[in-house]
Amino acid sequence: MSQVVQKKICMLGSFGVGKTSLVARFVQGIFSAKYLSTVGVKIDKKEIKVGDQDVLLMVWDLAGEDSRSQVQTSYLRGASGYFLICDGTWAETLVTAKSIHKRALEAVGDIPFVLVVNKSDLWDKWQISAPELEKLESEGWKIKLTSAKSGEGVEEMFTMLIEEVMRQQPLSNPAGEF
C-alpha cells in the first residue's frame, strides 16, 4: 500500500474571478452564484489518486488582489504549486495574474503553476483573446479554460497541475509533515 503524499496548492488571482467557486466545484461538486469574498485564506482538503499514488491536496484559497491590496506571497511558503486564476470576461484580471506570477516567482521560485481562465460558459462576453493565451503558451505557460458554474475543465485543471507537481516532487511532503 502506498503512502499518502500531501501537497499544498494555492489559488491566486483578482477578487471575483471565481477562485472560491472553483474550489467548491472541485472539493464538494457544487456551485453557488452567491458571491463570498475570501478574507485571508480558506483551506480545503481533497484526496485524489495520481497514477497509483494517493495525494492529499491542501487547497489554499487566498484572498483576491485589487488596487488596494496584494496577494500575500508569504502564504505560498511550502506550496508545491499554484493556480493563477483570471476571468475571461474581464481582461484586467489577466494583467493582475501576470503581476502575481512575477511576485510568486520571487517568493518561492519556479514551482509548477497553471493559468486558469475561468467563466468559459460566458464565451460571448470574453475580453481575453486567443492570441494573448497562445503567446503565454509559447512562453511555456500551461493554460486551462474552466467554468466553475458548469464544471467544465475543473477536474482537469487540478489533474494538470498535480501531475506536473508529482513529476517534479514525487514523494515530498508525506501526509502529516506540514
C-alpha positions as MATLAB code, in Angstrom:
seq = 'MSQVVQKKICMLGSFGVGKTSLVARFVQGIFSAKYLSTVGVKIDKKEIKVGDQDVLLMVWDLAGEDSRSQVQTSYLRGASGYFLICDGTWAETLVTAKSIHKRALEAVGDIPFVLVVNKSDLWDKWQISAPELEKLESEGWKIKLTSAKSGEGVEEMFTMLIEEVMRQQPLSNPAGEF';
ca = [
       0.000    0.000    0.000;
       1.394    3.383   -0.946;
       1.895    6.204    1.473;
      -0.401    9.238    1.142;
       1.553   12.270   -0.038;
       0.340   15.724    0.957;
       0.635   18.678   -1.453;
      -0.152   22.329   -0.767;
      -1.719   24.120   -3.735;
      -2.581   27.848   -3.739;
      -5.329   29.674   -5.629;
      -4.175   33.169   -6.691;
      -5.873   35.959   -8.627;
      -8.001   39.093   -8.514;
     -11.124   39.438   -6.399;
     -14.220   37.995   -8.093;
     -12.568   35.710  -10.666;
     -14.046   32.504   -9.210;
     -11.258   31.059   -7.045;
     -13.624   30.032   -4.245;
     -16.198   28.730   -6.736;
     -13.575   26.585   -8.472;
     -12.500   25.106   -5.131;
     -16.141   24.425   -4.134;
     -16.781   22.743   -7.506;
     -13.639   20.590   -7.154;
     -13.901   19.650   -3.464;
     -17.681   19.487   -2.969;
     -19.035   19.273   -6.530;
     -21.216   22.360   -6.018;
     -21.661   25.841   -7.476;
     -23.335   28.798   -5.824;
     -23.996   32.071   -7.635;
     -23.761   33.855   -4.276;
     -20.512   35.860   -4.108;
     -18.428   35.243   -0.990;
     -15.262   37.295   -0.639;
     -12.411   35.338    0.931;
     -10.745   37.100    3.834;
      -7.149   35.976    4.366;
      -7.088   32.330    3.381;
      -9.531   29.405    3.376;
      -8.117   25.878    3.333;
      -9.914   22.850    1.879;
      -8.712   19.247    1.553;
      -9.374   16.574   -1.026;
      -7.696   13.228   -1.588;
      -7.086   12.213   -5.190;
      -5.173    9.480   -6.980;
      -2.361   10.304   -9.409;
      -1.341    7.091  -11.135;
      -1.091    4.673   -8.217;
      -0.199    7.399   -5.687;
      -2.747    8.753   -3.177;
      -2.341   12.511   -2.828;
      -3.974   14.677   -0.161;
      -4.403   18.146   -1.615;
      -4.390   21.074    0.786;
      -6.017   23.785   -1.353;
      -5.298   27.292   -0.045;
      -7.838   29.773   -1.420;
      -6.161   33.160   -0.916;
      -7.964   36.495   -0.726;
      -8.084   38.209   -4.095;
      -5.971   41.099   -5.231;
      -7.169   44.563   -6.181;
      -5.778   48.102   -6.408;
      -5.696   48.402   -2.598;
      -4.325   45.021   -1.543;
      -1.905   42.467   -2.947;
      -1.916   38.703   -2.564;
       0.247   37.817    0.436;
       3.033   35.761   -1.131;
       4.054   34.562    2.348;
       1.071   32.164    2.072;
       2.957   30.450   -0.774;
       5.674   29.096    1.527;
       5.638   25.311    1.377;
       3.415   25.245   -1.718;
       4.031   22.528   -4.290;
       2.246   24.511   -6.989;
      -0.331   27.183   -7.642;
      -3.103   28.325   -9.916;
      -3.265   31.819  -11.386;
      -6.985   32.418  -11.876;
      -8.346   35.071  -14.209;
     -11.823   35.826  -15.541;
     -12.145   35.517  -19.311;
     -14.809   38.251  -19.327;
     -12.517   40.745  -17.563;
      -9.204   41.486  -19.338;
      -7.632   43.311  -16.371;
      -7.610   40.052  -14.371;
      -5.024   38.572  -16.767;
      -2.766   41.600  -16.174;
      -3.155   41.030  -12.419;
      -2.421   37.298  -12.787;
       0.836   38.093  -14.626;
       1.823   40.518  -11.860;
       1.054   37.943   -9.151;
       3.103   35.366  -11.074;
       6.174   37.647  -11.033;
       5.889   38.084   -7.264;
       5.280   34.348   -6.762;
       8.470   33.554   -8.702;
      10.401   35.927   -6.418;
       8.825   34.415   -3.282;
       9.023   30.660   -3.979;
      10.982   30.198   -7.186;
       9.939   28.244  -10.245;
       7.345   25.779   -8.965;
       4.567   24.317  -11.150;
       1.613   26.568  -11.944;
      -1.352   26.649  -14.301;
      -3.091   29.753  -15.637;
      -6.815   29.106  -15.302;
      -9.116   31.266  -17.425;
     -12.484   30.914  -15.725;
     -16.031   31.577  -16.970;
     -15.833   29.669  -20.260;
     -19.639   29.426  -20.029;
     -19.716   33.166  -20.873;
     -17.611   32.837  -24.037;
     -19.627   35.510  -25.900;
     -18.556   38.091  -23.282;
     -14.839   37.248  -23.249;
     -12.276   40.055  -23.281;
      -9.155   37.846  -23.175;
      -8.147   36.879  -26.703;
      -6.872   33.589  -28.051;
      -3.650   35.267  -29.341;
      -2.874   36.523  -25.798;
      -3.220   32.995  -24.438;
      -1.262   31.481  -27.333;
       1.607   33.891  -26.601;
       1.711   32.747  -22.965;
       1.607   29.085  -24.072;
       4.555   29.753  -26.406;
       6.419   31.052  -23.310;
       5.798   27.705  -21.564;
       2.685   28.564  -19.536;
       0.180   25.745  -19.008;
      -3.351   27.081  -19.548;
      -6.762   25.608  -18.777;
     -10.157   27.118  -19.631;
     -12.811   26.427  -16.995;
     -16.308   27.164  -15.810;
     -16.949   26.818  -12.095;
     -20.648   27.121  -12.950;
     -20.858   24.174  -15.389;
     -17.849   22.299  -14.008;
     -16.119   22.303  -17.397;
     -12.354   21.854  -17.034;
     -12.313   21.971  -13.214;
     -11.172   18.383  -12.526;
      -8.756   18.676  -15.453;
      -7.115   21.857  -14.107;
      -6.296   20.100  -10.834;
      -5.111   16.973  -12.654;
      -2.894   19.067  -14.954;
      -1.184   20.803  -12.032;
      -0.878   17.784   -9.739;
       0.595   15.585  -12.470;
       3.274   18.250  -13.043;
       3.883   18.589   -9.292;
       4.236   14.804   -8.933;
       6.715   14.672  -11.846;
       8.888   17.299  -10.120;
       8.338   16.374   -6.436;
       7.102   12.758   -6.325;
       7.343   11.846   -2.662;
       7.984   15.093   -0.855;
       5.637   16.099    1.986;
       4.227   12.779    3.217;
       0.918   13.411    4.997;
       1.441   14.833    8.458;
       4.696   16.669    7.763;
       3.259   20.204    7.326;
];
